[in-house]
C-alpha cells in the first residue's frame, strides 16, 4: 500500500527538482517560467485570494455535475427502456461533444449572463456525455440469463430495472461520474475565460495579462487539487454505494 503512494510522490518530487534546476541553470526569467519554489511561495502569499476564487469555481463544478447527473441518468434509463428514444436522442448526445466548447461558451454567456449560471451550464455540458454514455452501456451489460430468471419469477419491468439492471450498471455509472467530475474543471474554467467576475479561470486571465506567471501556475495547482479531491470523494462514495465489490475483490479466484 505504501509504495502506491510513495512512487507517484517520488516521481513528482524528481520532476519538480529537475524543473527547479532547469530554471536555475539556464537563468530562465520568472515571468516566462517560474521555478516550483516561486510557485509555492505564491500559493502561500496569495492563499486567501486563491481560496476565494477556488470556492467560486468549486460551486460551478459541483452544480454543473449535479445538473448533468440529474438529467443524464434519467435520460439514459429512458433511452434504454424505449429504443425509439435512443434512436432519437443518441445523435444529439454524440453531437453535444463534437461541437468545440469554446464555440458554445460565448452563447451560454449571452443566454445566461456573466453570473454562475453560464459556468454551471458549461460544466454540465462537459459532464453530460460521460454520464449518459456510461449509464446506457451499464444498463445494456446486464446478463440476459439473469434477466430471463427474473422474468420466470414474474418480476415486473420496473423490478428488473430497479433490482437488477441499475445495480449492474452502477460500476459504469460511477466510472462516468469519476470521469465527469474530473473534467468538470474544463467547463467551469472555459466559462470563466469567456466572461466572469470571479473564479480561477478569471484569476488566470488577470494574472496572465499582468505577467504574474507564478500566480497562473498557482491557479492551475488549485484546479488540479479540486479535480483530484472530487475524484477521491467520488471514489469513496462508490465504495459505500457498492460494498459488495470490496468483498468480491477480497475473495481469491479458484481455477
C-alpha positions in Angstrom: 0.0 0.0 0.0 2.8 2.4 0.9 4.6 2.0 -2.5 1.4 3.0 -4.3 1.7 6.4 -2.7 5.5 6.7 -2.4 6.2 6.0 -6.1 3.9 8.8 -7.6 5.2 11.3 -4.9 8.8 10.3 -5.6 8.3 10.9 -9.4 6.6 14.2 -8.7 9.5 15.4 -6.5 12.1 14.4 -9.1 10.2 16.3 -11.8 9.9 19.4 -9.6 13.6 19.1 -8.8 14.5 18.9 -12.5 12.2 21.9 -13.2 13.9 23.9 -10.4 17.3 23.0 -11.7 16.5 23.8 -15.3 15.2 27.3 -14.4 18.3 28.0 -12.3 21.0 26.6 -14.7 19.6 28.3 -17.8 18.6 31.5 -15.9 15.0 31.5 -17.2 13.2 34.6 -16.3 10.4 34.1 -13.8 7.7 35.8 -15.9 8.4 33.1 -18.6 8.8 30.0 -16.4 8.8 30.4 -12.6 10.5 27.7 -10.6 8.4 25.5 -8.3 9.8 27.3 -5.2 8.4 30.6 -6.6 5.0 28.9 -7.2 4.9 27.5 -3.7 5.7 31.0 -2.3 2.9 32.5 -4.4 0.5 29.8 -3.1 1.3 30.9 0.4 1.2 34.7 -0.2 -2.0 34.6 -2.3 -3.7 31.9 -0.3 -6.8 34.0 0.6 -7.2 35.2 -2.9 -6.8 31.7 -4.3 -9.3 30.3 -1.8 -11.9 32.9 -2.7 -11.7 32.1 -6.4 -11.4 28.4 -5.8 -14.7 28.4 -3.9 -16.4 30.0 -6.8 -15.0 27.5 -9.3 -15.9 24.6 -7.0 -19.5 25.7 -6.8 -19.7 25.9 -10.6 -18.2 22.4 -10.9 -20.4 20.8 -8.3 -23.6 22.4 -9.6 -22.8 21.5 -13.2 -22.0 17.9 -12.2 -25.3 17.6 -10.2 -27.2 19.1 -13.1 -25.6 16.6 -15.6 -26.4 13.7 -13.2 -30.0 14.8 -12.7 -30.6 14.9 -16.4 -28.2 12.3 -17.8 -29.1 9.3 -15.7 -32.9 9.5 -16.2 -32.4 10.2 -19.9 -30.1 7.1 -20.3 -32.8 5.0 -18.5 -35.5 6.3 -20.8 -33.3 5.7 -23.9 -32.7 2.1 -22.7 -36.3 1.3 -21.9 -37.6 2.9 -25.1 -35.4 2.2 -28.1 -37.2 4.8 -30.1 -35.9 7.4 -27.7 -32.4 6.1 -28.1 -32.6 6.4 -31.8 -34.0 9.9 -31.4 -31.6 11.3 -28.8 -28.4 9.4 -29.3 -27.2 11.5 -32.2 -27.7 14.7 -30.1 -25.8 13.2 -27.2 -22.9 12.5 -29.5 -23.3 15.9 -31.2 -23.0 17.6 -27.8 -19.3 16.6 -27.7 -18.4 17.2 -31.3 -19.0 21.0 -31.1 -16.0 22.7 -29.6 -16.8 24.1 -26.2 -15.2 27.4 -27.0 -17.8 27.9 -29.7 -20.7 27.3 -27.2 -19.3 29.2 -24.3 -20.0 32.8 -25.7 -23.6 31.7 -26.4 -24.1 30.5 -22.9 -22.8 33.8 -21.5 -25.3 35.7 -23.8 -28.2 33.4 -22.7 -27.4 33.1 -19.0 -25.3 36.1 -18.3 -21.9 36.6 -16.6 -23.1 35.0 -13.3 -22.7 31.5 -12.2 -25.5 30.1 -14.4 -23.5 30.1 -17.6 -20.5 28.3 -15.9 -22.8 25.7 -14.4 -24.3 25.1 -17.8 -20.9 24.7 -19.4 -19.7 22.3 -16.7 -22.9 20.3 -17.1 -22.4 20.1 -20.9 -18.9 18.7 -20.5 -20.0 16.1 -17.9 -23.3 15.1 -19.6 -21.8 12.9 -22.3 -19.8 10.7 -20.0 -22.8 10.2 -17.7 -25.3 9.3 -20.4 -23.0 7.0 -22.4 -21.7 5.1 -19.4 -25.1 4.6 -17.8 -26.5 3.4 -21.1 -23.7 0.9 -21.6 -24.1 -0.3 -18.0 -27.8 -0.9 -18.5 -27.0 -2.9 -21.6 -24.4 -5.0 -19.9 -26.9 -6.9 -17.7 -26.6 -10.7 -18.2 -29.5 -11.9 -20.3 -29.8 -15.2 -18.4 -30.3 -13.3 -15.2 -32.9 -11.2 -16.8 -34.7 -14.3 -18.0 -34.6 -15.7 -14.5 -36.2 -12.6 -13.1 -39.0 -12.9 -15.8 -39.5 -16.5 -14.9 -40.0 -15.4 -11.3 -42.6 -13.0 -12.7 -40.7 -9.8 -11.8 -42.2 -6.7 -13.4 -40.3 -4.5 -15.8 -39.8 -1.9 -13.0 -38.5 -4.6 -10.6 -36.0 -5.8 -13.2 -34.8 -2.3 -13.8 -34.6 -1.3 -10.1 -33.3 -4.6 -8.6 -31.1 -5.9 -11.5 -30.2 -3.5 -14.3 -29.4 -0.4 -12.2 -27.2 -2.3 -9.6 -25.4 -4.0 -12.5 -24.9 -0.6 -14.2 -23.6 1.1 -11.0 -19.9 0.4 -11.8 -20.4 2.0 -15.3 -22.3 5.0 -13.8 -19.6 5.7 -11.2 -16.9 5.3 -13.9 -18.7 8.0 -15.9 -19.2 10.1 -12.8 -15.5 10.0 -11.9 -14.5 11.0 -15.4 -17.2 13.7 -15.4 -16.4 15.3 -12.1 -12.7 15.4 -13.0 -13.3 17.2 -16.4 -15.9 19.5 -14.9 -13.0 21.9 -14.3 -12.7 22.3 -18.1 -16.3 23.6 -18.4 -16.1 25.9 -15.4 -12.8 27.4 -16.4 -13.7 27.9 -20.1 -16.9 29.6 -18.9 -14.9 31.9 -16.7 -12.4 32.7 -19.5 -15.3 33.9 -21.8 -16.8 36.1 -19.1 -16.8 36.1 -15.3 -16.4 38.2 -12.3 -14.7 35.6 -10.1 -13.2 32.1 -10.3 -9.8 30.5 -11.0 -10.3 31.0 -14.8 -10.8 34.7 -14.3 -7.9 34.9 -11.9 -5.6 33.1 -14.5 -6.6 35.6 -17.2 -5.9 38.6 -14.9 -2.6 37.1 -13.8 -1.5 36.3 -17.3 -2.3 39.8 -18.6 0.0 41.3 -15.8 2.7 38.6 -16.4 2.2 37.1 -13.0 3.0 33.6 -14.3 3.6 32.1 -10.9 0.0 33.1 -10.0 -1.2 31.3 -13.1 0.6 28.2 -12.1 -0.8 28.5 -8.6 -4.3 28.7 -10.0 -3.6 25.6 -12.1 -2.4 23.8 -9.0 -5.7 24.7 -7.3 -7.7 23.4 -10.2 -5.7 20.2 -10.1 -6.3 19.9 -6.4 -10.0 20.4 -6.9 -10.2 17.8 -9.6 -8.3 15.2 -7.6 -10.2 16.0 -4.5 -13.6 15.5 -6.1 -12.3 12.3 -7.9 -11.3 10.9 -4.5 -14.6 11.9 -3.0 -16.5 10.1 -5.8 -14.3 7.0 -5.2 -15.3 7.0 -1.5 -19.0 7.3 -2.4 -18.6 4.5 -4.9 -17.2 2.2 -2.1 -20.2 3.0 0.1 -22.7 2.6 -2.7 -21.2 -0.8 -3.8 -19.9 -2.5 -0.7 -20.2 -5.9 -2.4 -17.4 -5.1 -4.8 -14.9 -4.9 -1.9 -15.8 -8.4 -0.8 -15.6 -9.7 -4.4 -12.1 -8.3 -4.7 -11.1 -9.8 -1.4 -12.2 -13.3 -2.4 -9.5 -15.2 -4.3 -10.5 -16.8 -7.6 -10.3 -20.5 -7.8 -9.5 -22.1 -11.2 
